[in-house]
Amino acid sequence: MKSRKSFTVKIDGNKSKLDYLYQQISEIQKLSEFAFEQGNDMWNYVMPFYHECRKKFPTLNSKVIQNFLKFHFITPNCKMKPKQPPKPSIIIDYQSCELKIDTTTKLTNYWIRFHRKNFPLLGKKRLQKITDPSEIKLIQIYKNEQGKLYCKLTVVKEIPDQSVSDEIPKTVGLDINSKRIVLGNNDFHSLKKHHHRKSEHRKHFPRKKKGETQTRRELRASHKLSNYTKDVIHKLTTKIANNLQATDTEVLVFEDLTHLRKSSSKKEGTSKGKKVNGIVNSIPFKMFQNFLEYKCLDRAIDVVYVNPAYTSKMCSRCGSYNTIRKQTSFRCVTCGLTLDADLNGSRNIQERYFLPEWATSESSPLSDL
């Protein structure tokens, strides 16, 4: 089993080194636009396409061209081809670079060497989390909207599988909605502050129509909201992962919400009204699941996904669908169970880990809203 983490830090250097990075990124922007214009037919011919790019962009490092094309265009595992030219970034694999830790330097203790140049990395607290430089498998250097250079380091760790046992593993289900997160072990976490902040943001900065550009004030507000969301989710997922570890949980069960946004989208023709669409799109479920998944894997807790259909309508005690749900209250007419609605849902998610017929599928989860 593998755990994957990413750490984003600033990359610096003297004027000549920074000019080199800017020049490379500028050329990669042209490469991205050129490759995108060729279409799917050209992407299927890997070597001829690569050689054509080498001739057209001679100032680019050959490995940089290969990695960028593979990462965005011709990777066999890529499910969807890009709908627009990918953002330019210098993509370097672990074979072409080296992370050095030098405690004698004053500017920084962390340096990365590639293309026969050494670049200092700034972000000591984040870099200290990388205990073994050999675990860095991918590096991406890019320019943000303000023109500053950043370096994203992807670390992949091998986590030993848990020993096979006939005992039933201790399992906990997790239910997430726009205002709170509830686990099957009676652990409740509120998202009301985050939900309120997103609602206020939408009031003051309505969504732009197609073709309209955001003002600088709107861009700053969006950036602040994005950072706030990441901070909230990071702190919350760390707390949940620590609680699960403290209670010796072995398996965490999520709903497979892959198609949640598509099931409530004007673009896809599946809109269910402004209110429902707003609820669906206000939930940072993918970020939450990704953050919590890698933190659980680091603590030797397995993470699985199950079919989300009807988890909020079914009784977690008797399995009946003859139920009544009003906001956060749930009552089963058949057996008389009265329970918090989200707690009932999280327990249904938890039980589906043991039922093969509820394995992950493409069923629409919208019926549970």
C-alpha beads as a LAMMPS data file, in Angstrom:
LAMMPS data file: protein, C-alpha beads

369 atoms
368 bonds

1 atom types
1 bond types

-500.0 500.0 xlo xhi
-500.0 500.0 ylo yhi
-500.0 500.0 zlo zhi

Masses

1 110.0

Atoms # bond

1 1 1 0.000 0.000 0.000
2 1 1 1.266 3.457 -0.872
3 1 1 0.731 6.845 0.735
4 1 1 1.071 9.958 -1.438
5 1 1 1.672 13.494 -0.113
6 1 1 2.491 16.800 -1.769
7 1 1 4.421 19.715 -0.246
8 1 1 4.430 23.118 -1.960
9 1 1 7.285 25.508 -1.159
10 1 1 8.940 28.534 -2.766
11 1 1 11.928 28.052 -5.058
12 1 1 14.550 30.805 -5.261
13 1 1 17.957 31.573 -6.717
14 1 1 20.082 34.359 -8.169
15 1 1 18.945 36.356 -11.195
16 1 1 20.456 34.033 -13.785
17 1 1 18.862 30.954 -12.210
18 1 1 15.444 32.592 -11.904
19 1 1 15.672 33.837 -15.497
20 1 1 16.401 30.256 -16.544
21 1 1 13.250 28.968 -14.805
22 1 1 11.081 31.740 -16.243
23 1 1 12.462 31.071 -19.723
24 1 1 11.766 27.336 -19.418
25 1 1 8.190 27.944 -18.207
26 1 1 7.601 30.422 -21.036
27 1 1 8.710 27.828 -23.591
28 1 1 6.583 25.140 -21.912
29 1 1 3.563 27.440 -22.305
30 1 1 4.211 27.444 -26.066
31 1 1 4.729 23.658 -25.973
32 1 1 1.410 23.217 -24.163
33 1 1 -0.463 25.270 -26.747
34 1 1 1.267 23.479 -29.634
35 1 1 0.568 19.994 -28.263
36 1 1 -3.052 20.859 -27.539
37 1 1 -3.598 22.114 -31.086
38 1 1 -2.404 18.803 -32.564
39 1 1 -5.389 16.892 -31.162
40 1 1 -5.820 13.291 -30.051
41 1 1 -4.536 11.706 -33.268
42 1 1 -1.054 13.158 -32.869
43 1 1 -0.869 12.251 -29.155
44 1 1 -1.194 8.555 -30.013
45 1 1 2.150 8.612 -31.857
46 1 1 4.495 9.159 -28.951
47 1 1 7.984 9.135 -30.496
48 1 1 7.258 11.109 -33.712
49 1 1 5.324 13.663 -31.669
50 1 1 8.200 13.970 -29.170
51 1 1 10.812 14.442 -31.926
52 1 1 8.687 17.136 -33.564
53 1 1 8.477 18.978 -30.231
54 1 1 12.256 18.681 -29.761
55 1 1 12.841 20.381 -33.117
56 1 1 10.280 23.103 -32.457
57 1 1 11.511 23.877 -28.898
58 1 1 15.301 23.320 -28.912
59 1 1 15.918 25.412 -25.759
60 1 1 13.829 23.052 -23.613
61 1 1 15.503 20.189 -21.775
62 1 1 14.575 16.912 -23.493
63 1 1 13.489 15.269 -20.229
64 1 1 11.271 18.242 -19.417
65 1 1 9.492 17.836 -22.774
66 1 1 9.036 14.097 -22.232
67 1 1 7.649 14.504 -18.720
68 1 1 5.257 17.315 -19.660
69 1 1 3.825 15.401 -22.629
70 1 1 3.468 12.172 -20.659
71 1 1 1.913 13.904 -17.666
72 1 1 -0.743 15.809 -19.630
73 1 1 -1.243 14.202 -23.026
74 1 1 0.014 10.698 -23.727
75 1 1 -0.112 8.898 -20.385
76 1 1 -2.033 5.608 -20.896
77 1 1 -3.800 6.003 -17.532
78 1 1 -5.129 9.467 -18.441
79 1 1 -8.924 9.060 -18.540
80 1 1 -9.677 12.387 -20.219
81 1 1 -7.672 14.460 -22.643
82 1 1 -7.293 18.128 -21.623
83 1 1 -10.071 20.481 -22.755
84 1 1 -7.662 23.426 -22.888
85 1 1 -3.866 23.861 -22.954
86 1 1 -2.522 22.685 -19.559
87 1 1 -0.842 25.273 -17.346
88 1 1 2.925 25.285 -17.896
89 1 1 5.163 23.647 -15.306
90 1 1 8.628 22.121 -15.241
91 1 1 8.009 18.455 -14.399
92 1 1 11.026 16.540 -13.116
93 1 1 11.096 12.887 -12.065
94 1 1 13.207 11.477 -9.242
95 1 1 15.884 10.237 -11.672
96 1 1 16.683 13.746 -12.937
97 1 1 17.005 15.667 -9.673
98 1 1 18.462 15.493 -6.199
99 1 1 17.279 17.032 -2.921
100 1 1 20.192 18.065 -0.705
101 1 1 20.004 18.886 2.998
102 1 1 22.837 21.203 4.081
103 1 1 22.673 22.478 7.666
104 1 1 25.689 24.789 7.177
105 1 1 23.965 27.243 4.803
106 1 1 22.220 30.357 6.185
107 1 1 19.607 31.050 3.505
108 1 1 18.051 27.586 3.707
109 1 1 19.005 24.016 4.564
110 1 1 17.201 22.538 1.572
111 1 1 18.507 22.645 -1.985
112 1 1 17.346 20.948 -5.140
113 1 1 19.741 20.175 -7.988
114 1 1 18.660 19.653 -11.577
115 1 1 19.910 20.710 -15.032
116 1 1 23.369 21.204 -13.404
117 1 1 22.056 24.004 -11.186
118 1 1 21.338 24.244 -7.451
119 1 1 18.153 26.013 -6.342
120 1 1 17.291 26.896 -2.713
121 1 1 13.877 25.832 -1.402
122 1 1 12.122 28.095 1.135
123 1 1 9.582 26.627 3.541
124 1 1 11.456 25.005 6.425
125 1 1 8.447 23.720 8.366
126 1 1 7.009 21.891 5.374
127 1 1 10.343 20.571 4.163
128 1 1 11.123 19.140 7.607
129 1 1 8.236 16.719 7.068
130 1 1 10.234 15.063 4.266
131 1 1 12.347 12.670 6.317
132 1 1 13.694 10.646 3.399
133 1 1 14.598 12.573 0.192
134 1 1 14.613 9.307 -1.792
135 1 1 10.817 9.150 -1.353
136 1 1 10.367 12.219 -3.601
137 1 1 9.021 10.810 -6.876
138 1 1 7.892 13.928 -8.724
139 1 1 8.705 17.649 -8.727
140 1 1 6.667 20.378 -10.439
141 1 1 7.907 23.963 -10.729
142 1 1 5.311 26.513 -11.765
143 1 1 4.497 30.228 -11.742
144 1 1 1.444 31.473 -9.839
145 1 1 -0.896 34.292 -10.879
146 1 1 1.400 36.874 -9.250
147 1 1 4.409 35.593 -11.188
148 1 1 6.133 33.970 -8.200
149 1 1 7.834 30.584 -8.549
150 1 1 6.790 27.579 -6.478
151 1 1 7.963 23.990 -6.252
152 1 1 5.579 21.092 -5.558
153 1 1 7.251 17.959 -4.168
154 1 1 5.299 14.685 -4.319
155 1 1 6.393 12.095 -1.752
156 1 1 5.333 8.454 -2.082
157 1 1 5.750 6.135 0.893
158 1 1 5.292 2.396 1.009
159 1 1 3.036 1.405 3.906
160 1 1 3.097 -2.277 4.909
161 1 1 -0.237 -4.037 4.547
162 1 1 -1.929 -5.055 7.740
163 1 1 -1.539 -8.701 8.610
164 1 1 -4.356 -10.927 7.399
165 1 1 -6.666 -11.969 10.197
166 1 1 -9.970 -13.830 10.514
167 1 1 -11.139 -11.241 13.032
168 1 1 -13.615 -8.603 11.852
169 1 1 -11.716 -5.305 11.511
170 1 1 -12.865 -2.321 13.544
171 1 1 -14.672 -0.216 10.969
172 1 1 -16.034 3.344 11.038
173 1 1 -18.261 4.962 8.406
174 1 1 -18.171 8.682 7.613
175 1 1 -20.968 10.887 6.287
176 1 1 -20.234 14.397 4.984
177 1 1 -22.590 17.226 4.069
178 1 1 -22.293 20.996 3.738
179 1 1 -22.664 21.776 7.457
180 1 1 -21.141 18.853 9.340
181 1 1 -19.248 15.584 9.277
182 1 1 -20.500 12.608 11.280
183 1 1 -18.717 9.319 11.944
184 1 1 -20.377 6.052 12.910
185 1 1 -18.587 6.058 16.284
186 1 1 -20.647 9.117 17.426
187 1 1 -17.935 11.601 16.493
188 1 1 -19.497 14.885 15.255
189 1 1 -17.650 17.775 13.554
190 1 1 -19.259 21.058 12.503
191 1 1 -18.678 22.820 9.173
192 1 1 -21.139 25.639 9.839
193 1 1 -18.467 28.363 9.946
194 1 1 -17.064 27.213 6.606
195 1 1 -20.561 26.945 5.111
196 1 1 -21.431 30.456 6.347
197 1 1 -18.230 31.941 4.947
198 1 1 -18.847 30.410 1.513
199 1 1 -22.446 31.674 1.566
200 1 1 -21.279 35.197 2.418
201 1 1 -18.680 35.017 -0.360
202 1 1 -21.378 34.117 -2.911
203 1 1 -23.551 37.020 -1.714
204 1 1 -20.799 39.613 -2.093
205 1 1 -19.168 38.066 -5.174
206 1 1 -21.812 36.407 -7.392
207 1 1 -20.563 33.888 -9.907
208 1 1 -19.399 35.476 -13.150
209 1 1 -21.121 34.721 -16.417
210 1 1 -19.191 33.109 -19.237
211 1 1 -16.762 35.592 -20.784
212 1 1 -16.687 37.950 -17.795
213 1 1 -13.384 38.451 -15.971
214 1 1 -12.883 38.769 -12.234
215 1 1 -11.662 42.021 -10.703
216 1 1 -8.524 42.101 -8.549
217 1 1 -10.721 42.407 -5.461
218 1 1 -12.705 39.323 -6.473
219 1 1 -9.509 37.362 -7.162
220 1 1 -8.115 38.255 -3.739
221 1 1 -11.378 37.241 -2.054
222 1 1 -11.422 33.906 -3.910
223 1 1 -7.794 33.276 -2.956
224 1 1 -8.531 33.993 0.715
225 1 1 -11.549 31.677 0.680
226 1 1 -9.488 28.904 -0.939
227 1 1 -6.746 29.228 1.692
228 1 1 -9.343 29.308 4.473
229 1 1 -10.968 26.117 3.147
230 1 1 -7.635 24.289 2.949
231 1 1 -6.734 25.365 6.492
232 1 1 -10.096 24.197 7.891
233 1 1 -9.944 20.851 6.082
234 1 1 -6.311 20.209 7.065
235 1 1 -6.969 20.839 10.760
236 1 1 -10.204 18.850 10.745
237 1 1 -8.796 15.806 8.922
238 1 1 -5.768 15.714 11.238
239 1 1 -8.080 15.721 14.259
240 1 1 -10.273 12.953 12.819
241 1 1 -7.274 10.808 11.828
242 1 1 -5.784 11.149 15.324
243 1 1 -9.123 10.191 16.902
244 1 1 -9.425 7.124 14.678
245 1 1 -5.891 6.064 15.555
246 1 1 -6.548 6.557 19.277
247 1 1 -9.601 4.281 19.091
248 1 1 -7.688 1.564 17.155
249 1 1 -9.837 1.924 14.023
250 1 1 -8.640 -0.342 11.211
251 1 1 -10.910 0.680 8.304
252 1 1 -12.510 4.033 7.424
253 1 1 -15.429 3.829 4.969
254 1 1 -16.283 6.722 2.626
255 1 1 -19.133 7.217 0.168
256 1 1 -17.970 7.183 -3.442
257 1 1 -18.986 10.711 -4.474
258 1 1 -17.160 10.751 -7.817
259 1 1 -20.239 11.735 -9.803
260 1 1 -21.876 13.977 -7.204
261 1 1 -21.263 17.284 -8.992
262 1 1 -22.212 15.871 -12.398
263 1 1 -25.530 14.740 -10.954
264 1 1 -26.453 18.350 -10.165
265 1 1 -25.061 20.491 -12.962
266 1 1 -26.548 22.901 -15.496
267 1 1 -23.699 22.103 -17.871
268 1 1 -24.470 18.371 -17.746
269 1 1 -28.221 19.001 -18.010
270 1 1 -28.877 17.476 -14.565
271 1 1 -29.653 20.643 -12.599
272 1 1 -31.966 20.109 -9.637
273 1 1 -32.576 23.780 -8.922
274 1 1 -30.455 26.612 -7.571
275 1 1 -30.780 25.547 -3.910
276 1 1 -29.782 21.898 -4.400
277 1 1 -27.012 22.835 -6.842
278 1 1 -25.645 25.297 -4.281
279 1 1 -25.646 22.669 -1.521
280 1 1 -23.850 20.123 -3.686
281 1 1 -21.176 22.532 -4.911
282 1 1 -20.510 24.010 -1.468
283 1 1 -19.201 20.704 -0.091
284 1 1 -15.386 20.348 -0.389
285 1 1 -15.838 16.562 -0.322
286 1 1 -12.990 15.629 -2.675
287 1 1 -10.424 17.745 -0.845
288 1 1 -11.664 16.403 2.481
289 1 1 -11.508 12.760 1.361
290 1 1 -8.046 13.162 -0.208
291 1 1 -6.576 14.860 2.873
292 1 1 -8.103 12.380 5.302
293 1 1 -7.180 9.370 3.162
294 1 1 -3.431 10.013 3.120
295 1 1 -3.430 10.868 6.840
296 1 1 -5.249 7.613 7.621
297 1 1 -2.863 5.598 5.450
298 1 1 0.070 7.133 7.340
299 1 1 -1.536 5.778 10.534
300 1 1 -2.056 2.282 9.027
301 1 1 -5.828 2.792 8.670
302 1 1 -7.295 1.364 5.455
303 1 1 -9.671 3.562 3.439
304 1 1 -12.442 2.103 1.241
305 1 1 -15.293 3.577 -0.811
306 1 1 -18.841 2.202 -1.085
307 1 1 -21.975 2.916 -3.116
308 1 1 -23.706 5.959 -1.559
309 1 1 -27.233 5.245 -2.834
310 1 1 -30.012 5.503 -0.198
311 1 1 -27.687 5.669 2.831
312 1 1 -29.772 8.495 4.296
313 1 1 -33.144 6.814 3.633
314 1 1 -32.420 3.312 4.953
315 1 1 -32.752 2.398 8.627
316 1 1 -29.404 1.350 10.063
317 1 1 -31.097 -1.050 12.514
318 1 1 -33.595 -3.027 10.399
319 1 1 -32.770 -1.987 6.817
320 1 1 -36.252 -0.652 6.112
321 1 1 -36.907 2.232 3.703
322 1 1 -40.181 3.112 5.458
323 1 1 -38.559 6.053 7.216
324 1 1 -39.118 9.743 7.946
325 1 1 -36.312 12.310 7.811
326 1 1 -36.686 15.953 8.815
327 1 1 -33.463 17.964 8.718
328 1 1 -31.199 16.233 11.281
329 1 1 -33.807 13.886 12.794
330 1 1 -34.491 10.369 11.548
331 1 1 -37.261 7.935 12.494
332 1 1 -37.952 4.436 11.236
333 1 1 -41.678 3.645 11.012
334 1 1 -41.004 -0.106 10.872
335 1 1 -38.846 -0.634 13.999
336 1 1 -39.293 2.711 15.755
337 1 1 -35.609 3.704 15.719
338 1 1 -35.100 7.421 16.445
339 1 1 -31.631 8.716 15.664
340 1 1 -29.641 11.656 14.314
341 1 1 -30.080 11.502 10.532
342 1 1 -26.377 11.863 9.677
343 1 1 -25.369 9.347 12.337
344 1 1 -27.826 6.879 10.808
345 1 1 -26.284 7.530 7.386
346 1 1 -22.717 7.041 8.633
347 1 1 -23.695 3.699 10.204
348 1 1 -25.237 2.549 6.918
349 1 1 -22.010 3.511 5.138
350 1 1 -20.083 1.569 7.775
351 1 1 -22.166 -1.597 7.298
352 1 1 -21.761 -1.556 3.517
353 1 1 -18.091 -2.394 3.934
354 1 1 -19.210 -5.949 4.741
355 1 1 -21.782 -6.231 1.903
356 1 1 -20.352 -6.948 -1.583
357 1 1 -23.563 -5.846 -3.327
358 1 1 -22.890 -2.278 -2.123
359 1 1 -19.363 -2.096 -3.487
360 1 1 -18.368 1.140 -5.236
361 1 1 -20.460 1.834 -8.335
362 1 1 -21.525 4.729 -10.524
363 1 1 -24.979 5.040 -8.947
364 1 1 -26.051 8.638 -8.501
365 1 1 -25.818 9.820 -4.897
366 1 1 -28.173 12.742 -5.570
367 1 1 -31.158 10.773 -4.257
368 1 1 -29.676 11.110 -0.781
369 1 1 -29.725 14.913 -0.687

Bonds

1 1 1 2
2 1 2 3
3 1 3 4
4 1 4 5
5 1 5 6
6 1 6 7
7 1 7 8
8 1 8 9
9 1 9 10
10 1 10 11
11 1 11 12
12 1 12 13
13 1 13 14
14 1 14 15
15 1 15 16
16 1 16 17
17 1 17 18
18 1 18 19
19 1 19 20
20 1 20 21
21 1 21 22
22 1 22 23
23 1 23 24
24 1 24 25
25 1 25 26
26 1 26 27
27 1 27 28
28 1 28 29
29 1 29 30
30 1 30 31
31 1 31 32
32 1 32 33
33 1 33 34
34 1 34 35
35 1 35 36
36 1 36 37
37 1 37 38
38 1 38 39
39 1 39 40
40 1 40 41
41 1 41 42
42 1 42 43
43 1 43 44
44 1 44 45
45 1 45 46
46 1 46 47
47 1 47 48
48 1 48 49
49 1 49 50
50 1 50 51
51 1 51 52
52 1 52 53
53 1 53 54
54 1 54 55
55 1 55 56
56 1 56 57
57 1 57 58
58 1 58 59
59 1 59 60
60 1 60 61
61 1 61 62
62 1 62 63
63 1 63 64
64 1 64 65
65 1 65 66
66 1 66 67
67 1 67 68
68 1 68 69
69 1 69 70
70 1 70 71
71 1 71 72
72 1 72 73
73 1 73 74
74 1 74 75
75 1 75 76
76 1 76 77
77 1 77 78
78 1 78 79
79 1 79 80
80 1 80 81
81 1 81 82
82 1 82 83
83 1 83 84
84 1 84 85
85 1 85 86
86 1 86 87
87 1 87 88
88 1 88 89
89 1 89 90
90 1 90 91
91 1 91 92
92 1 92 93
93 1 93 94
94 1 94 95
95 1 95 96
96 1 96 97
97 1 97 98
98 1 98 99
99 1 99 100
100 1 100 101
101 1 101 102
102 1 102 103
103 1 103 104
104 1 104 105
105 1 105 106
106 1 106 107
107 1 107 108
108 1 108 109
109 1 109 110
110 1 110 111
111 1 111 112
112 1 112 113
113 1 113 114
114 1 114 115
115 1 115 116
116 1 116 117
117 1 117 118
118 1 118 119
119 1 119 120
120 1 120 121
121 1 121 122
122 1 122 123
123 1 123 124
124 1 124 125
125 1 125 126
126 1 126 127
127 1 127 128
128 1 128 129
129 1 129 130
130 1 130 131
131 1 131 132
132 1 132 133
133 1 133 134
134 1 134 135
135 1 135 136
136 1 136 137
137 1 137 138
138 1 138 139
139 1 139 140
140 1 140 141
141 1 141 142
142 1 142 143
143 1 143 144
144 1 144 145
145 1 145 146
146 1 146 147
147 1 147 148
148 1 148 149
149 1 149 150
150 1 150 151
151 1 151 152
152 1 152 153
153 1 153 154
154 1 154 155
155 1 155 156
156 1 156 157
157 1 157 158
158 1 158 159
159 1 159 160
160 1 160 161
161 1 161 162
162 1 162 163
163 1 163 164
164 1 164 165
165 1 165 166
166 1 166 167
167 1 167 168
168 1 168 169
169 1 169 170
170 1 170 171
171 1 171 172
172 1 172 173
173 1 173 174
174 1 174 175
175 1 175 176
176 1 176 177
177 1 177 178
178 1 178 179
179 1 179 180
180 1 180 181
181 1 181 182
182 1 182 183
183 1 183 184
184 1 184 185
185 1 185 186
186 1 186 187
187 1 187 188
188 1 188 189
189 1 189 190
190 1 190 191
191 1 191 192
192 1 192 193
193 1 193 194
194 1 194 195
195 1 195 196
196 1 196 197
197 1 197 198
198 1 198 199
199 1 199 200
200 1 200 201
201 1 201 202
202 1 202 203
203 1 203 204
204 1 204 205
205 1 205 206
206 1 206 207
207 1 207 208
208 1 208 209
209 1 209 210
210 1 210 211
211 1 211 212
212 1 212 213
213 1 213 214
214 1 214 215
215 1 215 216
216 1 216 217
217 1 217 218
218 1 218 219
219 1 219 220
220 1 220 221
221 1 221 222
222 1 222 223
223 1 223 224
224 1 224 225
225 1 225 226
226 1 226 227
227 1 227 228
228 1 228 229
229 1 229 230
230 1 230 231
231 1 231 232
232 1 232 233
233 1 233 234
234 1 234 235
235 1 235 236
236 1 236 237
237 1 237 238
238 1 238 239
239 1 239 240
240 1 240 241
241 1 241 242
242 1 242 243
243 1 243 244
244 1 244 245
245 1 245 246
246 1 246 247
247 1 247 248
248 1 248 249
249 1 249 250
250 1 250 251
251 1 251 252
252 1 252 253
253 1 253 254
254 1 254 255
255 1 255 256
256 1 256 257
257 1 257 258
258 1 258 259
259 1 259 260
260 1 260 261
261 1 261 262
262 1 262 263
263 1 263 264
264 1 264 265
265 1 265 266
266 1 266 267
267 1 267 268
268 1 268 269
269 1 269 270
270 1 270 271
271 1 271 272
272 1 272 273
273 1 273 274
274 1 274 275
275 1 275 276
276 1 276 277
277 1 277 278
278 1 278 279
279 1 279 280
280 1 280 281
281 1 281 282
282 1 282 283
283 1 283 284
284 1 284 285
285 1 285 286
286 1 286 287
287 1 287 288
288 1 288 289
289 1 289 290
290 1 290 291
291 1 291 292
292 1 292 293
293 1 293 294
294 1 294 295
295 1 295 296
296 1 296 297
297 1 297 298
298 1 298 299
299 1 299 300
300 1 300 301
301 1 301 302
302 1 302 303
303 1 303 304
304 1 304 305
305 1 305 306
306 1 306 307
307 1 307 308
308 1 308 309
309 1 309 310
310 1 310 311
311 1 311 312
312 1 312 313
313 1 313 314
314 1 314 315
315 1 315 316
316 1 316 317
317 1 317 318
318 1 318 319
319 1 319 320
320 1 320 321
321 1 321 322
322 1 322 323
323 1 323 324
324 1 324 325
325 1 325 326
326 1 326 327
327 1 327 328
328 1 328 329
329 1 329 330
330 1 330 331
331 1 331 332
332 1 332 333
333 1 333 334
334 1 334 335
335 1 335 336
336 1 336 337
337 1 337 338
338 1 338 339
339 1 339 340
340 1 340 341
341 1 341 342
342 1 342 343
343 1 343 344
344 1 344 345
345 1 345 346
346 1 346 347
347 1 347 348
348 1 348 349
349 1 349 350
350 1 350 351
351 1 351 352
352 1 352 353
353 1 353 354
354 1 354 355
355 1 355 356
356 1 356 357
357 1 357 358
358 1 358 359
359 1 359 360
360 1 360 361
361 1 361 362
362 1 362 363
363 1 363 364
364 1 364 365
365 1 365 366
366 1 366 367
367 1 367 368
368 1 368 369
